[in-house]
Each structure stands twice: as structure tokens, then as C-alpha cells.
């Protein structure tokens, strides 16, 4: 009963933290106020202050984790809304996402290898650019650490949500295909949610790119680890 109560309280705390983060983002609307970043900071600070371990948190956090799949499926709605446009742009989106997936895996694998990290870190970071459930399974299949893979996914997603606006301004990327493919292939659902706030069409393209990226990363991850490690 105590364990169940703790799990319920931790889930409630997570929802509360995200609600606060959403209010802050609605008020300020800055890239660095994305709800997932602020909620993560609040929860990490709270867990550290109360000396609650990751294993204890995940007894309740696992319930939220199971909702990630349905949340990703819910992104199919904007696909339906922009289905005519997506049919016309299918090949450019697929090609751009393939390149994005290849660069994402190669950069993670090569940088960690050159930095001298252990093989388990390389295997955990390789699938960082896809949604959490897929990345965790891919990392585990290669011999990586699933929770660590989830951390890398969060870093990629939050980083993309924060810096994508700046990067697009610097390189003058304004077309919705560029915005959508970049977000979907590099920062999965978090980046998709962010770009959808800016441009609904780009958000739909990002959703397609995220789906393509899942397939491409699943195929390329073991190949790239075999080639480069």
C-alpha cells in the first residue's frame, strides 16, 4: 500500500509540475520555456531534495511512460488535416528524414567514440533522435542502458525545441518542409510539439518525419555501430 501511495503521489507531482510549466510557457512563450524542460527541472530538483531515487520514481513514472505510445499516435490527427499537402511532399520529406537520421546516429556514435566513452554509452546514445519507447528498445537490443537512452532522447528533444528557432534564423530556414523535417528527424515528439506551435503545416510534416525517422533509425543504428565502432 505504501508503495502504491508513493507511486500515485509521484505521478500527481509530475502532472502538477507539468501544469505549472505549461502556465509559464503560455505566459512567456519562449523556446527555453518549453513545458517539458521546466517540468523536468522541477521534478529533478524535487527528487534530489527529497532523496528519492530513480527506481522509486519510476514505480509511478512507468504509468506515464506507458502513455507515450498513445500520445505519439494522437499526432496522426494533424496528418489527416494536411494529408493532401503531405502526399505532394512525401519524397522530399522521406529523403530529408533519411539524411537527418543518418547524421543523428553518426554524430552520436562518432563523437562518443572519439571522446573515449565506453561501448555501452555509444550503444545508448545512437538512437537518441527517435521517440523514447523506440530509443529504449533499440538501445537495449544493442546492449545499451535503457534509462540512459531515455536521458539522451530528452536531451535531443529539449535541445531541438530550444535551439531550433535560433538555428533556423541563422541559416534562414523558413520553409515548412525544412522546419518540419529538421524537428521531426532531430528532436522527435518534443521538437514536433514546438514547431507545431509556430506552423501547423510544419508540425504535420514533422510528425511524418518523426515516423520515418523511427523506421530509418531502427535500420541504421545497428549498421552504423557495426561500421564505426
C-alpha positions in Angstrom: 0.0 0.0 0.0 2.8 2.4 0.9 4.5 1.7 -2.5 1.2 2.3 -4.3 0.6 5.5 -2.4 4.1 6.7 -3.2 3.6 5.9 -6.9 0.3 7.9 -7.0 1.9 10.8 -5.3 4.9 10.9 -7.7 2.5 10.7 -10.7 0.5 13.6 -9.2 3.6 15.6 -8.6 4.7 15.1 -12.2 1.4 16.2 -13.6 1.4 19.2 -11.2 4.9 20.2 -12.3 3.9 19.9 -16.0 0.8 22.0 -15.3 3.0 24.8 -13.8 5.4 24.5 -16.7 2.6 24.9 -19.2 1.3 28.0 -17.5 4.8 29.5 -17.6 5.2 28.7 -21.3 1.8 30.2 -22.1 2.8 33.4 -20.3 6.2 33.9 -21.8 6.2 31.7 -25.0 10.0 31.5 -25.3 11.9 28.4 -26.7 13.6 27.9 -23.3 10.2 27.8 -21.5 9.0 24.6 -23.2 7.0 22.8 -20.6 9.0 19.5 -20.8 12.2 21.4 -19.8 10.7 23.3 -16.9 8.8 20.3 -15.6 12.0 18.2 -15.8 14.0 20.8 -13.9 11.2 21.0 -11.2 11.0 17.2 -10.8 14.8 16.6 -10.8 15.2 19.3 -8.1 12.4 17.9 -6.1 13.6 14.3 -6.3 17.2 15.4 -5.3 15.9 17.5 -2.4 13.8 14.6 -1.1 16.5 12.0 -1.8 14.1 9.9 -4.0 15.9 7.5 -6.3 15.2 7.0 -10.0 14.0 3.4 -9.3 11.4 4.7 -6.7 10.2 7.4 -9.0 9.8 5.0 -12.0 7.4 2.9 -10.0 4.9 5.6 -10.7 6.7 7.2 -13.6 6.2 3.9 -15.6 2.5 4.7 -15.7 3.2 7.9 -17.5 5.8 6.2 -19.7 3.1 3.8 -21.0 1.1 6.8 -22.2 3.9 7.8 -24.6 2.7 5.4 -27.3 -0.9 6.7 -27.4 0.4 10.3 -27.3 2.5 9.7 -30.4 -0.4 8.0 -32.1 -2.5 11.1 -31.3 -0.2 13.1 -33.7 -2.0 11.3 -36.6 -4.8 13.9 -36.4 -2.7 16.8 -37.9 -1.5 14.3 -40.6 -5.1 13.8 -41.6 -5.7 17.5 -41.7 -2.8 18.1 -44.1 -2.9 14.8 -46.0 -3.1 16.5 -49.4 0.0 18.5 -48.8 1.9 15.6 -47.3 1.2 13.4 -50.4 2.8 16.0 -52.6 5.9 16.3 -50.4 6.3 12.7 -49.4 9.6 12.1 -51.3 11.4 15.3 -50.1 10.3 14.5 -46.6 11.5 10.9 -46.7 14.8 11.8 -48.3 15.4 14.7 -45.8 14.5 12.5 -42.9 16.8 9.7 -44.0 19.7 12.1 -44.2 18.7 13.5 -40.8 18.5 10.1 -39.2 21.9 9.1 -40.6 23.6 12.3 -39.4 22.0 11.9 -36.0 23.2 8.4 -35.5 26.7 9.0 -36.9 27.3 12.2 -34.9 26.3 10.5 -31.6 28.4 7.3 -32.3 31.5 9.1 -33.7 31.6 11.8 -31.1 31.3 9.5 -28.1 33.8 7.1 -29.7 36.3 9.9 -30.3 35.8 11.2 -26.7 36.8 7.7 -25.4 33.4 6.7 -23.9 32.7 3.0 -23.2 30.8 0.9 -25.7 27.7 0.9 -23.5 27.4 4.7 -23.8 27.8 4.6 -27.6 25.0 2.0 -27.8 22.8 4.1 -25.6 23.3 7.4 -27.4 23.0 6.0 -31.0 19.1 6.1 -31.2 18.8 9.4 -29.4 16.8 11.1 -32.2 13.7 9.0 -32.0 10.8 8.9 -29.5 11.6 7.4 -26.1 9.9 4.0 -26.3 11.6 3.2 -29.6 15.0 4.5 -28.5 14.9 2.5 -25.3 14.2 -0.8 -27.2 16.9 -0.1 -29.8 19.5 0.7 -27.1 18.6 -2.4 -25.2 18.8 -4.5 -28.3 22.4 -3.2 -29.0 23.5 -3.7 -25.4 22.9 -0.2 -24.1 21.2 1.1 -21.0 17.5 1.8 -21.4 17.2 4.6 -18.8 20.4 6.3 -20.2 18.9 6.1 -23.7 15.8 7.9 -22.4 18.0 10.7 -21.0 19.8 11.1 -24.3 16.4 11.3 -26.0 15.3 14.0 -23.6 18.4 16.0 -24.2 18.0 15.7 -28.0 14.3 16.7 -27.8 14.7 19.6 -25.4 17.8 20.8 -27.2 16.0 20.8 -30.5 13.0 22.6 -29.1 15.2 25.3 -27.6 17.7 25.9 -30.3 15.7 25.1 -33.5 14.3 28.6 -33.7 17.8 30.1 -33.4 19.3 27.7 -35.9 16.6 28.3 -38.4 17.0 32.1 -38.2 20.8 31.9 -38.5 20.6 29.6 -41.6 17.4 31.3 -42.9 15.3 28.2 -43.0 11.7 29.4 -43.2 10.0 26.8 -45.4 7.7 24.4 -43.6 9.4 21.4 -45.1 12.8 22.4 -43.7 11.3 23.3 -40.3 9.3 20.1 -40.1 11.9 17.6 -41.3 14.5 19.2 -39.1 12.4 19.0 -36.0 11.0 15.5 -36.6 14.3 13.9 -37.6 16.4 15.5 -34.8 14.2 16.1 -31.8 11.2 13.7 -32.2 7.9 14.5 -30.4 9.3 17.4 -28.3 10.6 19.2 -31.3 7.4 18.4 -33.2 5.2 19.9 -30.5 7.4 23.0 -30.5 7.3 23.5 -34.3 3.6 22.9 -34.3 3.2 26.0 -32.2 4.9 28.0 -34.9 3.4 26.5 -38.0 0.7 23.8 -38.2 1.8 22.6 -41.6 5.4 22.3 -40.4 4.1 20.4 -37.4 2.3 17.9 -39.6 5.5 17.4 -41.7 7.5 17.0 -38.5 5.1 14.2 -37.5 5.7 12.4 -40.7 9.4 12.9 -40.4 9.3 11.6 -36.9 7.5 8.4 -38.1 10.0 8.0 -41.0 12.9 8.6 -38.6 11.7 5.7 -36.4 12.0 3.3 -39.3 15.3 4.7 -40.6 17.0 4.8 -37.2 15.8 1.2 -36.4 17.5 0.0 -39.5 20.6 2.2 -39.5 21.5 2.1 -35.8 23.0 -1.5 -35.7 24.6 -0.9 -39.1 26.3 2.3 -38.0 27.5 0.8 -34.8 29.0 -2.1 -36.7 30.7 0.2 -39.2 32.1 2.9 -36.9 32.8 1.0 -33.7 
